[in-house]
Amino acid sequence: MRKVIQFESGLKLVLDTNEAVRSVAVGVFVGAGVVVEKPEENGISHFIEHMVFKGTKTRSAYDIVREMDEIGANINASTSKSYTCFYTISLDSNAEKCMDVLSDMYFNPTFDKDELERERKVVYEEIDESEDDPFDVCAEHAGSEALKGTPYGLTILGTKESLARLTREDLARYHKEKYVANNTVVSICGNLTEEQAVALVKEYFENRFDGRSFEVPTVERAVEHSAFESINKKIEQAHVILTFPSFEYAYKGFSVVNLLTNVFCSEMSSRLFQSVREKLGLCYSVGGYPSTYKNNGYYTLYTSTNKQSVEKAVKAIRKEVDLLLEKGITDQELSMGKEKLKTALVLGQESTYSVMRAFGSRLIMTGELLDIDQMIEDIDKITKDDVLSVAKRVFNTKNVVATLVSDGVKVNVLDAYMNL
């Protein structure tokens, strides 16, 4: 049974009851990400994700993890550009304990000043770790440029400069503003009845809200443009990313986008992998994926190669894009893509964690219930013409953002892609 229940406060519960398992995954999704951050407080959503683990009014940081370890439960969190999620995975018999701990973290973080200074250093280390990964650097710069002018152009981690400015009072204010009923979704998947789930959510969440609300701001679509950025790093390979304006999260035809991705650039049998890596031997890594947000999205093609092969690899990618736009995909690729997508959907339903994440993110982003059966029907209806139409919209060469991370490679990747 899958359904959405909205409480009087504005809080929403999305529930997937599964009596075939003995586990329960609980996720608390808050509409707090860079999309609601100001530039001067960039990184505050992610910083708060860290800090709620550092103690509440009744539990220390050690108490939180110890209580979860005592019952064998997993507890973790993540921050995206659109929302923050705190979650647990446990035996069904321990669901209430998990709900208690998550609720305590959500409502009662102390933002202790000493803990805040220690955790600030931890996030600095996280930023440094990301800076040491050339693909992360390339992807971050590419996404920021593609969505320049919107909040999505900010980074999830923030910068050391923006984090250094954040005080305990800043975190407490932001938490008070954003962690409210109408900006929160509880997602539960596993062996709990509707009656049990509603009772737990009422006790640990609904009955604790104080009536405050948050008005989610409207985000304008980024202005489509072309750009090239080259970043120097002392690395052996050159990392290249090409981004194209694409579809938003709520786009109704996203099954077609996923099938295109599957066939063209995300699998070992995909065209880019078979051509750029297997036939030409120009790289080890090559692929692509869509990134989606409210009213915004972009599509990424990427590769990493030696310094001498950058232009060859970029032109090889362009040739495959042109071939796709000229001839579309084959009947075999269409059939294979459909089967892979349906298999991924079905297998994903066997994990309470995966279902909890999928349903919670869908509801916090769109206010809609994810309909797996409808998605499978949509996949079955996809035609080759549908895929070609989407490919032509995505890989329109009018606007391309190109990013290169390398040790001194003098190749303008944008020119190499645009001018065969």
N, C-alpha and C positions, 0 to 999 in steps of 0.2 A: 504494500500500500504506500503510495506516494502522494503527499499533499502539502499545501502551505496553509498555515494557521496564523492569522494576524490577531494580536492581542490589543486590548483597549489602549495601551500606551503607544502603540505604533510598532512595537517589537514584532518581528516575524520569525516563525519557526517553520523550517522545511524538514519534513520527516519522511524517511524511507524505512519502513518496518520490514525486517528480514528475519523470519523465524528459522531459517536454515543455517544461521551462524550462531556462535556463542559470544560474539564480540559486539562492542558498541564504539563507534567513532563519534565524537562530539566536537563541533567546530563553532567558534564564536567569531563572526565576521563583522568588522567595523569599517565603515566607509571613511577610513583615514589613511591616505597615501599622499603622494606628491600632488595629486590632483586638487587637494584642498589646502596645500601648503603655500605660504608666501615665500618668495625667494630668500628673504633674510632669515627664515626659519627652516630652510631646506634640510631635510634629514630628520626632522622632529618626529615624524610618524614611526620611522624605524628605530629611533632612539627610545621612544616610549615602549615599543615592542620589547626591547631589551630590558628596560627598567621595571616593567611590571613583574619580571621574574626575580627582582632584587629585594622583594619584601613587601608585605602588606601590614595592615594594622594588627593582625593576629598571627602572621606567619613570617618567619625569616626566609631569606633566599634558600637556605639549606632545608628548612621545613618543607618548602614547596616541592623540591625534587625528592626529598626523603619520603614524603607521604605518597608520592607517585611510585617510587621504587618499591615501597612496602607492599603495594598491591600489583606490582608487575606491569604498571601502565606506562605508556609512552606519552610524554608531554612535550610540545614544541610550539613554534610560532613562525610566521613569515610575514614579510611586508612586500606588497607589490606597489605599482604606481597608483592603483585604484583603491586598495583596501589593505587592512591588516587582519590576519587570522591567527587565533590561538586555538589549539586543539589537543585532544587526548584520544588515545586508543586503548581500550581496556576490555576485560571480561565484562559481560552484561551485568554480572552481580556487583560490579564496582562502578557502575555508571553514576550513581548518586555522589560517590566520593569525588569523582572527576568533575562533576558539575559544581560541587561545592568549591573545589580549588579554583576552577576557571572563573567562577563568579567572584571569588575573593580577589583574584588578580585583576579582574575587570573593574570592580567597583572601588577597591581599597588600596591601590598602590600608594606607598608613602613617599616615593621619590627622595629617599634619604640622601642628604648632600654628600656624605662620604662615599656611598655606593655610586652616586651619580658621577663623581670625579673618577672613580676607578673604571666605571663602565664607559665613560667617554674615551678613555685610553684604549679600551677593547675595541670600540668602533673605529678609532684611528687605525688600529691594527687591521681591521677588516677592510678599510679603505686601501691601506698599503698592499694588502694581499691581492685585492682586485687590480691595483695598479701594476702588480707584477705579472698579471696574466694578459698577454697581448690581445687575445681574443676579447676579453672583457673590456679592455680599453677601446678597441676598435668598435665593438657593439655599442658601448655607452656613448661614444662620440657620434656614431652614426644615428642612433635613436634621438639624441638631443638635437642634432641638426635637423633631422627629418620633421620633428615636432616643435621646432623653434617657434617661440611666440605663444605657446600654450604651456600650462603647468606641467604637462607630460614631458616637456623638454628638460625638466629638472631631474637630478639623479635620486635614486631611492636612498642611498647612503648619505647623501649630502656631501659637503666638503669639510675639511678640517676647520676652515674659517667659519663656516656657518654653524658648525657644531660647537665651536669654542664660545660662540655668543650665547648659546642656550643656557638658561638658568633653571633652577628648580621651579621657580614661579612660572616660567614659560611653559614647561612641561605640564604643570598642574592646570594652567589655563587652557591649554590645547586639549588636554584630556577631558576637562569639564565640558568643553564646547562640543567635542566630537563623539565622545563615548556616551551616547544617549539612545533612547529607545528606537526612534524612527530612523536611526543611522546604523542599526545593528540587526544582524540575522543570526539565529542559532540554527545550525544544521546538524541533524542527528541521523545516523544510519546504523542499523543493527537490530539486535534482538530486544527491542523495547516496544510495548504496545503504545497506541496513541494516548491512551489514558495515562500510562506511566510517564511518557515523554512530556505531555502537557503539564502534569502535576509537578515534575521536576523543573521545567522552565518557569512555571509560575512562581514556585518557591524561591528559586535561586536567581531569577532575573526579573520577571515581570513585576513582582511585588516590591522590588528594590529601586525602581526608577522613581524620579522625583518630578516628572512632568516636563522637564526641559526637552527641547527639540533642536534639530539642526537643519537648516535649509541648504541642501546640496547645490552648489553653484553650477550654472550652465557653462560648459566648456565649448568654445568655438573651434571649428575645424582649422587645423594648421594650414597656412598658405603653402601651396605646392610650389616647389622651386628646385633648382639644381645647384649643387655645390660640391666642392672637392676639398678635403682636408687631409694633410699628411702629418703624421706624428712620428717623431724619431724616438726609437728605443734600441738599446743594445741587445738585439736578439738575432738569431740565426735566420729565421724565416721572415717573409713579408706576409702580413695579414690584410686581406682585402674584403671590404663589405660594400655592396651596392644596395641601396634601399629605394623603393618605389612607393608612391602614395597608394594606399589600399583601403580595405573595408573596415568599418567600425565593428565593435564587439557584437552589437545587436543585429548585424546584417543577416537577413533571413536566408540568404543563399550560401551560408558559410560551409555547408557540406560540399559544395562545388569547389570552394577555395581549398578545403582540406584534401579533396581528391586530386586537384591540380598539384598540390604540394607533394602528395604521396607519389604521384607518377613522375613529376618533373625533377624533384630535388631533395626528397627526404629519406629515400630508401637506397639500399645497395643496388637495387635493380633500376633506380631512377636514371633519367637521361643524363643529368649532370654528372653523377657518379660514374656511370658507364663511359661517358665521353671524356671528361676532363681528367679523371683519375685512371680508369682502366685502359682506355685506348691510347690516350696521349701521355699518360704518366707524368702529368704536370704537378700533381699535388698528392698529399695524403688525405686532407680534409676538404670536402666541398659539399655544399648543400644549401638549404633555404627553409624559411618558415615565415608565417605571418605573425605580426604583433598587433593586438587589438585593444582598443580603449573606447570610452564613451565619445562618440562622434569623431573618432580619429583612428587611424591605423596605418601601418606601413608593412611592406613585404621586403624581406631580407634575402639576398643571395650572398654567399660568402665562400672564401677559399683561403688557404694559406699555402705558400709555395716558396721556392728559393728566390733570391734576389734577381737572378737573371731571367726568371720565367714569369714575372708579374704580368707583363703586357700580353704574352702568349696565353696565359690562363684567363685573363679578362676577355680577350677576343674570342677564346674558345667558349666561354660562357655566353657571350653575345651571339655567337653563331647558333648555339642551341636554343636561345630565346627566339631568334629569328625563325628557325625551323619550326618551333612550336607555333608561332603566330601565323606561319604560312600554311602549315598542314594540319595543325591540331594534334590530337592524340589518336591512337589506333583503337580498334575494337578490343584487342587483347589488353591494352593498357587500361581502358575503361573498366573492363570486367575485373581485372586484377585490383585496380584501385578501389572499386566498390567492396570487394571481398575483404581487403585489408582494413578499410574503415569500419565495416560492420563487425569484423572480428575484434578490433580494438575496443569498440563500444561494448560488445558483449563481455569480453574479458574484464573490462574495467568495472563491470557490475558485480564481479566476484570479490571485490575489495571494498570493505566498508569505508576505509579511508578515502579511496578514490571517489566513491559515490558521494560521501560527505563533502569533499572538496568541490566536486563538479556542481552539486546542487546548491551549495552555499554561495559559491562565486557567481553562479548564474542569477541567483535571487538578489544578491547585494548589488550586482551590476545593472540588472534590467527590471527587477521586481517580478520576474516571471519564473514559473516552474519549468525546469528542464524536462523535456518530453523525449525520452530515449526511443520509444516506439515510433514517434513521429520522425525522429532523426533517421532511423533505419528506413522508413518509407521514403523520406526525401533522398536518401542515398540511392535507393533502387530506381528513382525517377530520373536521375542525372543522365543527360545525353552528352555526346561528344561536342555538340554545338554549345551546350551550356558551359563546358570547360573552356572551349575556345573563346567564348564571349568574355568570361572572367579573365582569362589570360591576357586578352587584348586590353582590358581595363587596367590590369595590374602592371603589365610590362609596357606601358605606354612610354616610349623613350623621350617624351617631351620634358619630364622632370625626373632627374635621378640624383640622389645624394651618394657620393662616393667617398670612402674613407680608407686610408692606407696607414698601417702601423709597420714600420720597418727601420732598419739601421741604414738610413741614408739613400734609399732607393729614389731615383730621380725619374719617376714615371707619373704622369698625370692620369690617374685611373679613370677619371671621368672622360677625358679625351679619348683614351684607349677604348672605352666602352662605346662611346657615341660615334666614333669614326673608325669603322672597320677598314 
